[in-house]
Amino acid sequence: MDWDETEILITGGTGSLGKALTNKLLAMPHPPRGLRIYSRDELKQWQMKQDLPAAPRTDVAFLIGDVRDGPRLKRAMEGVDVVFHAAAMKHVPACENDPEEACKTNVLGAQNVINAAVDCGVKRVLNVTTDKAVAPVNLYGATKLCAEKLFIHGNIYSKGLGLHRFPRFSCCRYGNVVGSRGSVAPLFQKQARETGRVQVTDVRMTRFWITLPQVVAFLLRCVKRMEGGEIFVPKMRSMRVVDLVAAVAPGAEMEIIGIRPGEKLAECLILAEESRDTTDEGEAYVIRPSREPARRNPDLDWSYTSDRNGPYLTVEELREMLEEAPQ
């Protein structure tokens, strides 16, 4: 796949990931032929336009639209080769408070993306998903699990054979992103500044952590190699929340408030049940569609969890990652 011959659409294109992905694509030696930013917030689109290079070598189009709107999405996808699906309701409390709205965006919106891609002859669609989709304990995770299932199932609509089989639908599943909107680090800093205390749910809590540049680079590699049906999981470091507090609010008192509904002490990126369909491919694990029982590996029975993924990021490493994160 040659980027300079590719028309790309990014749903949720004005979010943290969409902006970082756009900047990376436009900075390529041979950037895409065209780039379409699809989102529902006109203010964020206007702000993003102001930050673009004065004379980008790529035709960049900003399209107002919602993934809930199937006809609009289909019109936006006409002539597109590659779709990065990053649009979602992603904040856990918001999804719990408005479950119907979360399902409309994260589940029905995912199916709309699939339908539009099939109807428009898109070649590759990469769905951005999360560790919270693994054994979910909150609605956000449950909707993202549904979306994963929908995208993997979408490959039944593919036509052609081998390298000429399209469209292809795959997923990229990863953990918390340093510096993304809603990140806990700014909240800790605000609490420390205003009260001298930081609220921590449980000192045992751990999370996977990855930077935006790492995510963007991984997505670009995945979309080039995807065959359809895979869930790509990058190998990433884990951190302890108490170490994050020490990194962003040194000297602040920690107030332990107890784990909240919908939270886990540790996140999981690959279930033991999924490990039988998983291969270790160096920088990443790849979960392929569940195979016939006789072809599965019964000896593989491990899980990829944030609490058994040492060594943890140190306080100094966390500080360095935060300093390099987009502001």
LUMPA-719463 format. One record per residue (C-alpha): residue in one letter; x, y, z. Coordinates in pm, 1 decimal. Example, Ala and Ser with C-alpha at 12.3 -4.5 7.8 and 13.67 -1.06 7.14 Angstrom:
BEGIN
<atom residu="A" c1="1230.0" c2="-450.0" c3="780.0"/>
<atom residu="S" c1="1367.0" c2="-106.0" c3="714.0"/>
***
This chain:
BEGIN
<atom residu="M" c1="0.0" c2="0.0" c3="0.0"/>
<atom residu="D" c1="141.4" c2="336.8" c3="-105.4"/>
<atom residu="W" c1="29.6" c2="628.0" c3="110.4"/>
<atom residu="D" c1="55.2" c2="883.4" c3="-170.8"/>
<atom residu="E" c1="-207.1" c2="689.5" c3="-365.4"/>
<atom residu="T" c1="-443.0" c2="660.0" c3="-68.9"/>
<atom residu="E" c1="-753.5" c2="853.4" c3="34.9"/>
<atom residu="I" c1="-800.1" c2="836.0" c3="413.4"/>
<atom residu="L" c1="-1092.8" c2="913.5" c3="643.8"/>
<atom residu="I" c1="-1057.9" c2="948.3" c3="1021.7"/>
<atom residu="T" c1="-1375.4" c2="932.2" c3="1229.8"/>
<atom residu="G" c1="-1341.7" c2="1129.9" c3="1550.4"/>
<atom residu="G" c1="-1068.5" c2="1313.8" c3="1364.9"/>
<atom residu="T" c1="-1058.1" c2="1616.1" c3="1596.5"/>
<atom residu="G" c1="-981.3" c2="1410.6" c3="1908.3"/>
<atom residu="S" c1="-634.8" c2="1363.6" c3="2057.5"/>
<atom residu="L" c1="-561.4" c2="1058.4" c3="1844.6"/>
<atom residu="G" c1="-715.9" c2="1200.4" c3="1528.3"/>
<atom residu="K" c1="-505.8" c2="1515.9" c3="1549.0"/>
<atom residu="A" c1="-183.9" c2="1324.2" c3="1617.8"/>
<atom residu="L" c1="-257.5" c2="1083.6" c3="1332.6"/>
<atom residu="T" c1="-330.7" c2="1373.2" c3="1096.5"/>
<atom residu="N" c1="-5.5" c2="1549.4" c3="1184.2"/>
<atom residu="K" c1="193.8" c2="1230.8" c3="1126.9"/>
<atom residu="L" c1="28.2" c2="1161.6" c3="791.3"/>
<atom residu="L" c1="83.0" c2="1516.8" c3="666.9"/>
<atom residu="A" c1="449.5" c2="1506.6" c3="771.9"/>
<atom residu="M" c1="526.2" c2="1194.5" c3="566.0"/>
<atom residu="P" c1="775.2" c2="1228.3" c3="278.5"/>
<atom residu="H" c1="496.7" c2="1098.4" c3="52.9"/>
<atom residu="P" c1="172.5" c2="1196.7" c3="230.2"/>
<atom residu="P" c1="-172.2" c2="1059.5" c3="144.2"/>
<atom residu="R" c1="-347.9" c2="1180.3" c3="-167.6"/>
<atom residu="G" c1="-638.9" c2="1300.6" c3="44.1"/>
<atom residu="L" c1="-738.0" c2="1316.3" c3="410.5"/>
<atom residu="R" c1="-1091.5" c2="1358.2" c3="545.3"/>
<atom residu="I" c1="-1153.5" c2="1461.8" c3="906.0"/>
<atom residu="Y" c1="-1498.8" c2="1344.1" c3="1011.3"/>
<atom residu="S" c1="-1637.4" c2="1471.2" c3="1342.3"/>
<atom residu="R" c1="-1943.2" c2="1642.3" c3="1485.9"/>
<atom residu="D" c1="-1779.1" c2="1942.0" c3="1660.0"/>
<atom residu="E" c1="-1745.6" c2="2244.5" c3="1431.9"/>
<atom residu="L" c1="-1541.0" c2="2442.2" c3="1687.4"/>
<atom residu="K" c1="-1279.4" c2="2167.7" c3="1717.0"/>
<atom residu="Q" c1="-1266.8" c2="2142.4" c3="1338.7"/>
<atom residu="W" c1="-1207.4" c2="2517.4" c3="1310.6"/>
<atom residu="Q" c1="-934.1" c2="2502.8" c3="1576.8"/>
<atom residu="M" c1="-768.6" c2="2207.6" c3="1404.8"/>
<atom residu="K" c1="-772.1" c2="2389.3" c3="1070.5"/>
<atom residu="Q" c1="-574.8" c2="2675.4" c3="1223.5"/>
<atom residu="D" c1="-299.7" c2="2434.8" c3="1330.5"/>
<atom residu="L" c1="-251.2" c2="2276.0" c3="988.0"/>
<atom residu="P" c1="56.7" c2="2360.0" c3="778.5"/>
<atom residu="A" c1="6.5" c2="2672.6" c3="567.8"/>
<atom residu="A" c1="26.5" c2="2476.8" c3="242.5"/>
<atom residu="P" c1="-23.9" c2="2104.7" c3="310.8"/>
<atom residu="R" c1="73.4" c2="1871.8" c3="27.6"/>
<atom residu="T" c1="-240.2" c2="1671.4" c3="96.3"/>
<atom residu="D" c1="-596.5" c2="1770.2" c3="16.9"/>
<atom residu="V" c1="-748.6" c2="1794.9" c3="368.4"/>
<atom residu="A" c1="-1128.4" c2="1807.9" c3="395.7"/>
<atom residu="F" c1="-1320.2" c2="1870.7" c3="717.8"/>
<atom residu="L" c1="-1660.7" c2="1702.3" c3="723.0"/>
<atom residu="I" c1="-1921.5" c2="1767.0" c3="991.0"/>
<atom residu="G" c1="-2099.1" c2="1443.8" c3="1072.6"/>
<atom residu="D" c1="-2184.8" c2="1184.6" c3="1334.9"/>
<atom residu="V" c1="-2114.4" c2="812.1" c3="1312.9"/>
<atom residu="R" c1="-2476.6" c2="766.1" c3="1419.2"/>
<atom residu="D" c1="-2580.5" c2="913.1" c3="1083.0"/>
<atom residu="G" c1="-2546.4" c2="628.3" c3="833.8"/>
<atom residu="P" c1="-2632.1" c2="821.0" c3="513.5"/>
<atom residu="R" c1="-2393.6" c2="1105.3" c3="597.7"/>
<atom residu="L" c1="-2117.8" c2="858.1" c3="680.8"/>
<atom residu="K" c1="-2171.4" c2="679.4" c3="351.0"/>
<atom residu="R" c1="-2144.4" c2="1006.6" c3="159.5"/>
<atom residu="A" c1="-1824.4" c2="1094.7" c3="349.4"/>
<atom residu="M" c1="-1669.0" c2="757.2" c3="260.5"/>
<atom residu="E" c1="-1720.9" c2="774.3" c3="-113.8"/>
<atom residu="G" c1="-1383.9" c2="727.8" c3="-284.3"/>
<atom residu="V" c1="-1202.8" c2="645.0" c3="43.0"/>
<atom residu="D" c1="-941.6" c2="366.7" c3="59.0"/>
<atom residu="V" c1="-861.3" c2="354.1" c3="432.7"/>
<atom residu="V" c1="-1068.2" c2="437.4" c3="741.5"/>
<atom residu="F" c1="-935.0" c2="484.9" c3="1093.9"/>
<atom residu="H" c1="-1237.3" c2="457.6" c3="1324.3"/>
<atom residu="A" c1="-1154.7" c2="659.3" c3="1636.0"/>
<atom residu="A" c1="-1494.7" c2="817.3" c3="1711.9"/>
<atom residu="A" c1="-1640.9" c2="706.1" c3="2044.6"/>
<atom residu="M" c1="-1797.9" c2="806.9" c3="2371.4"/>
<atom residu="K" c1="-1502.9" c2="706.6" c3="2587.2"/>
<atom residu="H" c1="-1548.9" c2="853.4" c3="2934.0"/>
<atom residu="V" c1="-1668.3" c2="584.2" c3="3172.4"/>
<atom residu="P" c1="-1897.3" c2="803.6" c3="3390.0"/>
<atom residu="A" c1="-2060.5" c2="962.4" c3="3083.5"/>
<atom residu="C" c1="-2136.9" c2="618.9" c3="2939.6"/>
<atom residu="E" c1="-2279.8" c2="501.2" c3="3272.2"/>
<atom residu="N" c1="-2498.7" c2="812.4" c3="3300.6"/>
<atom residu="D" c1="-2624.9" c2="793.5" c3="2940.4"/>
<atom residu="P" c1="-2607.9" c2="426.2" c3="2841.4"/>
<atom residu="E" c1="-2846.5" c2="460.1" c3="2547.4"/>
<atom residu="E" c1="-2636.8" c2="739.1" c3="2397.0"/>
<atom residu="A" c1="-2317.0" c2="538.1" c3="2448.2"/>
<atom residu="C" c1="-2470.5" c2="243.0" c3="2263.4"/>
<atom residu="K" c1="-2583.7" c2="467.6" c3="1977.6"/>
<atom residu="T" c1="-2232.5" c2="602.0" c3="1925.4"/>
<atom residu="N" c1="-2011.2" c2="307.3" c3="2014.1"/>
<atom residu="V" c1="-2220.9" c2="15.7" c3="1886.5"/>
<atom residu="L" c1="-2464.0" c2="145.9" c3="1623.8"/>
<atom residu="G" c1="-2198.1" c2="391.4" c3="1506.9"/>
<atom residu="A" c1="-1954.3" c2="103.9" c3="1458.5"/>
<atom residu="Q" c1="-2207.4" c2="-85.5" c3="1247.3"/>
<atom residu="N" c1="-2270.2" c2="228.8" c3="1041.9"/>
<atom residu="V" c1="-1896.4" c2="252.0" c3="970.4"/>
<atom residu="I" c1="-1893.6" c2="-111.3" c3="856.8"/>
<atom residu="N" c1="-2200.7" c2="-69.4" c3="636.6"/>
<atom residu="A" c1="-2066.7" c2="246.8" c3="473.7"/>
<atom residu="A" c1="-1725.9" c2="87.1" c3="412.7"/>
<atom residu="V" c1="-1884.1" c2="-214.6" c3="242.6"/>
<atom residu="D" c1="-2116.3" c2="-0.5" c3="31.0"/>
<atom residu="C" c1="-1838.7" c2="241.2" c3="-72.6"/>
<atom residu="G" c1="-1574.7" c2="-20.5" c3="-152.8"/>
<atom residu="V" c1="-1328.3" c2="90.0" c3="115.2"/>
<atom residu="K" c1="-1022.2" c2="-136.0" c3="123.6"/>
<atom residu="R" c1="-915.6" c2="-126.3" c3="489.7"/>
<atom residu="V" c1="-1088.8" c2="-22.1" c3="812.5"/>
<atom residu="L" c1="-897.3" c2="-18.6" c3="1141.1"/>
<atom residu="N" c1="-1109.0" c2="10.3" c3="1454.7"/>
<atom residu="V" c1="-948.0" c2="174.9" c3="1757.9"/>
<atom residu="T" c1="-1041.6" c2="-13.2" c3="2074.7"/>
<atom residu="T" c1="-935.1" c2="-35.3" c3="2439.3"/>
<atom residu="D" c1="-824.5" c2="-265.4" c3="2718.5"/>
<atom residu="K" c1="-1158.1" c2="-189.1" c3="2885.4"/>
<atom residu="A" c1="-1323.5" c2="-406.8" c3="2618.3"/>
<atom residu="V" c1="-1157.0" c2="-711.8" c3="2777.4"/>
<atom residu="A" c1="-1385.6" c2="-873.1" c3="3039.1"/>
<atom residu="P" c1="-1569.6" c2="-540.2" c3="3073.0"/>
<atom residu="V" c1="-1707.7" c2="-422.3" c3="3406.7"/>
<atom residu="N" c1="-1851.6" c2="-93.7" c3="3278.1"/>
<atom residu="L" c1="-2076.9" c2="7.6" c3="2991.2"/>
<atom residu="Y" c1="-1799.7" c2="180.0" c3="2798.6"/>
<atom residu="G" c1="-1599.1" c2="-142.3" c3="2790.6"/>
<atom residu="A" c1="-1908.9" c2="-342.9" c3="2699.5"/>
<atom residu="T" c1="-1986.0" c2="-117.8" c3="2402.2"/>
<atom residu="K" c1="-1627.1" c2="-139.4" c3="2279.4"/>
<atom residu="L" c1="-1637.2" c2="-519.5" c3="2309.9"/>
<atom residu="C" c1="-1951.9" c2="-517.6" c3="2094.9"/>
<atom residu="A" c1="-1774.7" c2="-294.5" c3="1843.0"/>
<atom residu="E" c1="-1478.9" c2="-535.4" c3="1827.0"/>
<atom residu="K" c1="-1714.4" c2="-824.8" c3="1754.7"/>
<atom residu="L" c1="-1893.2" c2="-624.2" c3="1484.6"/>
<atom residu="F" c1="-1571.1" c2="-529.2" c3="1307.2"/>
<atom residu="I" c1="-1432.3" c2="-882.3" c3="1311.0"/>
<atom residu="H" c1="-1765.3" c2="-1012.2" c3="1181.0"/>
<atom residu="G" c1="-1762.8" c2="-744.6" c3="909.3"/>
<atom residu="N" c1="-1509.1" c2="-949.2" c3="715.0"/>
<atom residu="I" c1="-1787.6" c2="-1181.0" c3="597.5"/>
<atom residu="Y" c1="-1876.4" c2="-904.0" c3="350.9"/>
<atom residu="S" c1="-1529.0" c2="-905.7" c3="195.1"/>
<atom residu="K" c1="-1494.0" c2="-1000.9" c3="-170.2"/>
<atom residu="G" c1="-1198.4" c2="-1135.1" c3="-365.0"/>
<atom residu="L" c1="-912.5" c2="-1364.6" c3="-267.5"/>
<atom residu="G" c1="-580.6" c2="-1323.4" c3="-86.5"/>
<atom residu="L" c1="-417.0" c2="-985.1" c3="-139.5"/>
<atom residu="H" c1="-719.2" c2="-871.5" c3="-340.1"/>
<atom residu="R" c1="-976.9" c2="-943.2" c3="-69.0"/>
<atom residu="F" c1="-1156.1" c2="-625.2" c3="44.9"/>
<atom residu="P" c1="-1280.3" c2="-462.3" c3="255.8"/>
<atom residu="R" c1="-1069.5" c2="-576.2" c3="546.9"/>
<atom residu="F" c1="-1174.3" c2="-499.8" c3="903.3"/>
<atom residu="S" c1="-932.6" c2="-526.1" c3="1197.7"/>
<atom residu="C" c1="-891.9" c2="-376.0" c3="1545.3"/>
<atom residu="C" c1="-608.8" c2="-216.6" c3="1741.7"/>
<atom residu="R" c1="-647.1" c2="-261.1" c3="2119.1"/>
<atom residu="Y" c1="-429.6" c2="-73.1" c3="2368.3"/>
<atom residu="G" c1="-426.1" c2="85.6" c3="2715.4"/>
<atom residu="N" c1="-421.6" c2="437.4" c3="2860.1"/>
<atom residu="V" c1="-268.8" c2="706.6" c3="2640.7"/>
<atom residu="V" c1="-37.4" c2="964.4" c3="2796.3"/>
<atom residu="G" c1="-170.0" c2="1315.5" c3="2738.8"/>
<atom residu="S" c1="-503.7" c2="1219.6" c3="2583.3"/>
<atom residu="R" c1="-818.1" c2="1409.6" c3="2672.8"/>
<atom residu="G" c1="-953.3" c2="1297.4" c3="3008.0"/>
<atom residu="S" c1="-614.9" c2="1169.8" c3="3125.7"/>
<atom residu="V" c1="-587.5" c2="1139.4" c3="3503.2"/>
<atom residu="A" c1="-251.8" c2="1321.4" c3="3532.5"/>
<atom residu="P" c1="-396.3" c2="1675.4" c3="3490.1"/>
<atom residu="L" c1="-666.7" c2="1589.7" c3="3745.6"/>
<atom residu="F" c1="-403.5" c2="1487.1" c3="4000.0"/>
<atom residu="Q" c1="-214.7" c2="1811.3" c3="3937.7"/>
<atom residu="K" c1="-531.3" c2="2018.4" c3="3980.9"/>
<atom residu="Q" c1="-623.0" c2="1843.8" c3="4306.3"/>
<atom residu="A" c1="-272.5" c2="1889.7" c3="4447.7"/>
<atom residu="R" c1="-266.4" c2="2256.3" c3="4349.0"/>
<atom residu="E" c1="-606.0" c2="2334.4" c3="4501.6"/>
<atom residu="T" c1="-609.7" c2="2115.3" c3="4813.5"/>
<atom residu="G" c1="-261.4" c2="1972.9" c3="4865.7"/>
<atom residu="R" c1="-416.5" c2="1626.2" c3="4842.7"/>
<atom residu="V" c1="-466.3" c2="1377.4" c3="4560.0"/>
<atom residu="Q" c1="-754.4" c2="1130.3" c3="4558.7"/>
<atom residu="V" c1="-642.8" c2="775.8" c3="4477.3"/>
<atom residu="T" c1="-890.5" c2="491.3" c3="4458.8"/>
<atom residu="D" c1="-653.0" c2="210.5" c3="4560.6"/>
<atom residu="V" c1="-275.1" c2="194.8" c3="4606.0"/>
<atom residu="R" c1="-267.9" c2="-141.4" c3="4424.4"/>
<atom residu="M" c1="-410.6" c2="-1.2" c3="4100.6"/>
<atom residu="T" c1="-203.0" c2="-45.5" c3="3782.8"/>
<atom residu="R" c1="-256.9" c2="58.8" c3="3422.4"/>
<atom residu="F" c1="-99.4" c2="5.5" c3="3080.1"/>
<atom residu="W" c1="54.2" c2="325.9" c3="2944.4"/>
<atom residu="I" c1="149.6" c2="426.7" c3="2592.8"/>
<atom residu="T" c1="230.1" c2="760.0" c3="2428.0"/>
<atom residu="L" c1="35.1" c2="914.8" c3="2140.6"/>
<atom residu="P" c1="332.9" c2="895.5" c3="1900.5"/>
<atom residu="Q" c1="368.3" c2="525.1" c3="1984.2"/>
<atom residu="V" c1="-2.4" c2="466.9" c3="1916.6"/>
<atom residu="V" c1="7.1" c2="654.3" c3="1585.4"/>
<atom residu="A" c1="314.1" c2="466.6" c3="1462.8"/>
<atom residu="F" c1="154.4" c2="136.9" c3="1561.9"/>
<atom residu="L" c1="-174.1" c2="214.8" c3="1384.6"/>
<atom residu="L" c1="9.1" c2="300.9" c3="1063.9"/>
<atom residu="R" c1="202.2" c2="-26.0" c3="1074.1"/>
<atom residu="C" c1="-111.8" c2="-227.2" c3="1148.8"/>
<atom residu="V" c1="-318.2" c2="-81.5" c3="866.1"/>
<atom residu="K" c1="-47.0" c2="-171.7" c3="613.9"/>
<atom residu="R" c1="-14.9" c2="-533.9" c3="728.0"/>
<atom residu="M" c1="-374.9" c2="-617.8" c3="821.8"/>
<atom residu="E" c1="-533.8" c2="-913.6" c3="646.7"/>
<atom residu="G" c1="-875.3" c2="-876.0" c3="810.6"/>
<atom residu="G" c1="-1005.3" c2="-1014.7" c3="1139.2"/>
<atom residu="E" c1="-701.1" c2="-945.2" c3="1358.3"/>
<atom residu="I" c1="-688.9" c2="-764.6" c3="1690.8"/>
<atom residu="F" c1="-346.0" c2="-602.9" c3="1717.5"/>
<atom residu="V" c1="-213.6" c2="-545.3" c3="2070.9"/>
<atom residu="P" c1="108.6" c2="-345.2" c3="2109.9"/>
<atom residu="K" c1="351.0" c2="-447.4" c3="2381.6"/>
<atom residu="M" c1="355.4" c2="-167.2" c3="2635.7"/>
<atom residu="R" c1="478.1" c2="-85.5" c3="2983.6"/>
<atom residu="S" c1="264.1" c2="-69.3" c3="3296.2"/>
<atom residu="M" c1="259.9" c2="189.4" c3="3571.5"/>
<atom residu="R" c1="136.3" c2="205.2" c3="3928.1"/>
<atom residu="V" c1="-105.1" c2="489.7" c3="3997.8"/>
<atom residu="V" c1="82.6" c2="578.7" c3="4318.1"/>
<atom residu="D" c1="397.9" c2="629.7" c3="4108.5"/>
<atom residu="L" c1="204.6" c2="859.5" c3="3876.3"/>
<atom residu="V" c1="101.4" c2="1067.8" c3="4177.7"/>
<atom residu="A" c1="466.4" c2="1092.0" c3="4282.6"/>
<atom residu="A" c1="557.5" c2="1200.7" c3="3929.5"/>
<atom residu="V" c1="297.6" c2="1475.9" c3="3884.4"/>
<atom residu="A" c1="231.7" c2="1587.4" c3="4242.5"/>
<atom residu="P" c1="542.2" c2="1521.0" c3="4452.9"/>
<atom residu="G" c1="482.0" c2="1586.5" c3="4819.4"/>
<atom residu="A" c1="102.7" c2="1580.4" c3="4790.0"/>
<atom residu="E" c1="-91.2" c2="1381.1" c3="5046.7"/>
<atom residu="M" c1="-275.3" c2="1078.2" c3="4907.1"/>
<atom residu="E" c1="-638.1" c2="1035.4" c3="5007.9"/>
<atom residu="I" c1="-757.2" c2="678.0" c3="4948.8"/>
<atom residu="I" c1="-1123.3" c2="690.3" c3="4842.3"/>
<atom residu="G" c1="-1184.0" c2="329.4" c3="4738.2"/>
<atom residu="I" c1="-1235.7" c2="173.4" c3="4398.5"/>
<atom residu="R" c1="-1532.6" c2="316.7" c3="4208.1"/>
<atom residu="P" c1="-1807.5" c2="130.8" c3="4020.9"/>
<atom residu="G" c1="-1683.8" c2="23.2" c3="3679.5"/>
<atom residu="E" c1="-1314.5" c2="26.6" c3="3775.8"/>
<atom residu="K" c1="-1063.8" c2="-257.7" c3="3799.3"/>
<atom residu="L" c1="-746.9" c2="-280.1" c3="4005.0"/>
<atom residu="A" c1="-565.3" c2="-402.5" c3="3693.6"/>
<atom residu="E" c1="-651.9" c2="-390.3" c3="3325.0"/>
<atom residu="C" c1="-619.7" c2="-682.0" c3="3084.8"/>
<atom residu="L" c1="-527.7" c2="-662.2" c3="2716.3"/>
<atom residu="I" c1="-546.0" c2="-1033.1" c3="2632.2"/>
<atom residu="L" c1="-764.2" c2="-1287.6" c3="2811.0"/>
<atom residu="A" c1="-640.5" c2="-1639.4" c3="2879.3"/>
<atom residu="E" c1="-918.4" c2="-1760.4" c3="2648.8"/>
<atom residu="E" c1="-784.3" c2="-1534.8" c3="2371.5"/>
<atom residu="S" c1="-424.5" c2="-1645.4" c3="2418.0"/>
<atom residu="R" c1="-491.6" c2="-1968.7" c3="2229.7"/>
<atom residu="D" c1="-551.3" c2="-1762.2" c3="1916.1"/>
<atom residu="T" c1="-263.8" c2="-1520.5" c3="1983.0"/>
<atom residu="T" c1="82.3" c2="-1505.5" c3="1829.7"/>
<atom residu="D" c1="381.3" c2="-1310.3" c3="1958.3"/>
<atom residu="E" c1="511.8" c2="-1106.6" c3="1666.7"/>
<atom residu="G" c1="790.9" c2="-906.3" c3="1826.7"/>
<atom residu="E" c1="661.0" c2="-557.3" c3="1895.9"/>
<atom residu="A" c1="303.8" c2="-679.0" c3="1930.3"/>
<atom residu="Y" c1="66.4" c2="-964.2" c3="1994.0"/>
<atom residu="V" c1="-184.3" c2="-1050.2" c3="1722.3"/>
<atom residu="I" c1="-515.5" c2="-1216.2" c3="1808.8"/>
<atom residu="R" c1="-658.5" c2="-1381.7" c3="1501.1"/>
<atom residu="P" c1="-1018.0" c2="-1499.5" c3="1451.0"/>
<atom residu="S" c1="-1095.2" c2="-1804.2" c3="1663.8"/>
<atom residu="R" c1="-991.3" c2="-2117.1" c3="1479.6"/>
<atom residu="E" c1="-1121.4" c2="-2471.6" c3="1471.4"/>
<atom residu="P" c1="-1065.6" c2="-2647.5" c3="1808.3"/>
<atom residu="A" c1="-814.9" c2="-2889.5" c3="1655.9"/>
<atom residu="R" c1="-598.8" c2="-2600.8" c3="1527.6"/>
<atom residu="R" c1="-592.2" c2="-2403.9" c3="1851.8"/>
<atom residu="N" c1="-299.0" c2="-2432.3" c3="2088.9"/>
<atom residu="P" c1="-427.5" c2="-2577.6" c3="2418.3"/>
<atom residu="D" c1="-91.9" c2="-2522.9" c3="2589.5"/>
<atom residu="L" c1="-116.8" c2="-2144.3" c3="2567.4"/>
<atom residu="D" c1="-315.2" c2="-2023.5" c3="2864.9"/>
<atom residu="W" c1="-179.0" c2="-1689.4" c3="2978.8"/>
<atom residu="S" c1="-322.7" c2="-1340.5" c3="3012.6"/>
<atom residu="Y" c1="-164.7" c2="-1000.9" c3="2947.0"/>
<atom residu="T" c1="-246.7" c2="-787.1" c3="3251.2"/>
<atom residu="S" c1="-110.0" c2="-458.4" c3="3382.2"/>
<atom residu="D" c1="-27.5" c2="-599.0" c3="3727.4"/>
<atom residu="R" c1="193.9" c2="-877.8" c3="3588.3"/>
<atom residu="N" c1="379.2" c2="-674.4" c3="3330.8"/>
<atom residu="G" c1="699.0" c2="-566.2" c3="3502.9"/>
<atom residu="P" c1="914.2" c2="-384.2" c3="3540.4"/>
<atom residu="Y" c1="681.2" c2="-91.4" c3="3607.9"/>
<atom residu="L" c1="757.0" c2="252.2" c3="3469.9"/>
<atom residu="T" c1="960.1" c2="447.3" c3="3724.0"/>
<atom residu="V" c1="862.6" c2="789.9" c3="3857.0"/>
<atom residu="E" c1="1133.7" c2="947.0" c3="3642.2"/>
<atom residu="E" c1="1020.2" c2="760.5" c3="3330.4"/>
<atom residu="L" c1="663.5" c2="874.4" c3="3392.7"/>
<atom residu="R" c1="779.3" c2="1235.3" c3="3422.0"/>
<atom residu="E" c1="967.1" c2="1209.8" c3="3093.0"/>
<atom residu="M" c1="663.8" c2="1064.8" c3="2915.4"/>
<atom residu="L" c1="440.1" c2="1340.8" c3="3049.8"/>
<atom residu="E" c1="685.6" c2="1612.1" c3="2945.9"/>
<atom residu="E" c1="689.5" c2="1475.9" c3="2589.8"/>
<atom residu="A" c1="309.8" c2="1444.1" c3="2568.4"/>
<atom residu="P" c1="114.8" c2="1697.1" c3="2356.4"/>
<atom residu="Q" c1="-27.8" c2="1979.4" c3="2564.4"/>
***
